[in-house]
Amino acid sequence: MTTTSFKKTKPNTDAPNQPQSPASPQAVIPAVQEPDNRELATMNSSLPGIGGLAGDYQEGDFRLPRINIVQSVGPLSEDFEAGSIVLNKDMILLPASEDPKIWSAPLNVTVLNAKKQFQENIEYGSDEMPETVETLEEVTARGGWLDWRNDAPPPWRPILTALLLIEAPTEAMADEFAIQGPDGKAYELALWTMKGTSYSRAGKAINTSARFALRNKDTGLPELHKGKWTLQVRREKLGTNLVFVPRLRQHGKHDDDFVEFITTLL
């Protein structure tokens, strides 16, 4: 019987670099290894050994938690205070600031990778599911655009989904996190999809760092995973609405040991 392995395969240096989706990094694709003598012999030979995992796995078999900023309206506002950052819609990751006009305490994060897409700009509260496409050409082919016209918002907008490594903000929260870092701190992986104001404030910060501060000067390729970031939230008045917005800032880079630890995660 074969056992599923998630060991990262050596990249093919002859192939051109291809961007990876945050939700489906290359290392998640399972490889197959032949069983060894450590495999547990059981009455049911179809079962893998202790700690093993077997089967034909697809991307849909895995689910990473997500983070969301709680607004004053919407389903999350019924259970959490506006201005909080919640993990997986069931846990407060970062409490709201006591004064909503003041930036909240910082949450330490690392951006492991990010992917830009385009999504239909559906009216808030609609039951309709917005379509998401990969390229601006697909937006144009659907008769869409991204800029304001005749004082009306565009029918499509860019979004950015980032895979984050989040440092536990408190010792109590550390017990809930699954990954132990080389610095003795606890961490968790989570996805964050930025759209609208979040894309303008945080998504563009990621894009800019990938192009400049966190770009490998020799290859020209982005190295987002090497950067240290803090994420904060406060309330601002945008037009006639009060909206909780993020501030994502890069603060230097990780040391080599931590970067090596990061590369083992995917």
Secondary structure as UniProt FT lines:
FT   STRAND          3..5
FT   TURN            13..14
FT   TURN            22..23
FT   HELIX           26..28
FT   STRAND          31..33
FT   TURN            37..38
FT   TURN            45..46
FT   TURN            50..51
FT   HELIX           59..61
FT   STRAND          66..69
FT   HELIX           75..78
FT   TURN            82..83
FT   STRAND          85..87
FT   TURN            88..90
FT   STRAND          91..94
FT   TURN            100..101
FT   STRAND          107..120
FT   TURN            124..125
FT   STRAND          132..133
FT   HELIX           136..141
FT   TURN            142..143
FT   TURN            150..151
FT   STRAND          156..167
FT   HELIX           171..174
FT   TURN            175..176
FT   STRAND          179..180
FT   TURN            182..183
FT   STRAND          186..195
FT   HELIX           197..198
FT   HELIX           199..203
FT   HELIX           204..211
FT   TURN            212..214
FT   TURN            217..219
FT   HELIX           224..226
FT   STRAND          227..238
FT   TURN            239..240
FT   STRAND          241..253
FT   HELIX           256..263
FT   TURN            264..265
//
